[in-house]
Amino acid sequence: MSSERNEYYATVLDSVGDGVIVISREGQVTLMNPAAEELTGRSRRQTLEVPFAGAFSSEPVLVEMVQRTAANGVSRSDQDNVVLKSAGRLVPVNASTVPLMRADGEVIGVILTLRDMTSIRELEAAVRQADRLSTLGTLAAGLAHEVKNPLGGIKGAAQLLERELDPDNDLLEYPRVMIREADRIDKIIRQLLELASPKGPRYSPVNLHMVLGDIILLQREAAGSREVSIVTGFDPSIPPIMADEAQLTQVFLNLIRNALEAMTEGGRLTVTSRVLSEYQLGHDEGRSRMVAVEVADTGPGIAAENLPKVGTPFFSTKEGGTGLGLAICQKIVSEHRGMLKIDSQPGQGTRISVLLPLIQSPAKG
């Protein structure tokens, strides 16, 4: 009976999504579940019956937490200073230690739990970006009101001057420059107003692969003579999702066009879709199925110091760009309760992932 109970408890521990490590009173690792193996990058075979301080010497914050809880029996928690390296990537972790006690209160060890905070950090970053865009939107609405009328007057005067000058007059280029620049300012104002627009998505069933296929077909022609190959990999099991088709078309058209423009000397554009079976949307929400559409190019990539600024209005790595296109994409994805992620390394290209909730239209009865 005891053997069956131990096996039952071991199965429960292995099924827990958070990492769990049990350390004995002597400081040795006695239990470790698969989630902990994945988060720490260490196998049970390497760590069981090994002193925790030795096995995790490269994680001094965790070692100190375990030692203090073992010494005084007080639980500890740290969600800001623990970053583990797992499978070649850095993972922010919420670490907690609690004393392991007998029924009589004697402390016989420490239980260390590790929770992957990657999706929470991404969500927090998305919320901060949304707050910035909201502030900018309010500013844009006022700016448009103040600028549009005088801008229209300037453009009208330039057009009148253009008509008054002879076709061979050397001064004709000046009103044409004024008209062109006035149109450019007007375009920027219209983009800003898109950020300020309160209208949300109009939901209907959307076939993502049909939308992506149409965009790729048109952009393949737009790529012209450049040596750019386009590779697609769509998951055929993804059903139509509830979304605003026009807005998603705007998002993917912008991302695919930017990727193609980044490859000035040719390269490979890869567009894929897949289902993420479980993804944490927020602190108080459960895990949901998400659709991930990834647009990857083999262009020059983005410098590490510029990566946090990408998507900020008026920051662009493209000559003559305003950065508003990507900011609008982020706003649209956010309004769909999704997330936009950017990964890039100089010389290795850029990958942008659009995560959208896999919400289907209710079945008709």
Secondary structure, 3 states (H helix, E strand, C coil): CHHHHHHHHHHHHHHCCCEEEEEECCCEEEEECHHHHHHHCCCHHHHCCCEHHHHCCCCHHHHHHHHHHHHHCCCEEEEEEEEEEECCEEEEEEEEEEEEECCCCCEEEEEEEEEECHHHHHHHHHHHHHHHHHHHHHHHHHHHHHHHHHHHHHHHHHHHHHHHCCCCCHHHHHHHHHHHHHHHHHHHHHHHHHHHCCCCCCCEEECHHHHHHHHHHHHHHHCCCCCEEEEEECCCCCCCEEECHHHHHHHHHHHHHHHHHHCCCCEEEEEEEEEEEEEECCCCCCEEEEEEEEEEECCCCCCCCCHHHCCCCCCCCCCCCCCHHHHHHHHHHHHCCCEEEEEEECCCEEEEEEEEECCCCCCCC
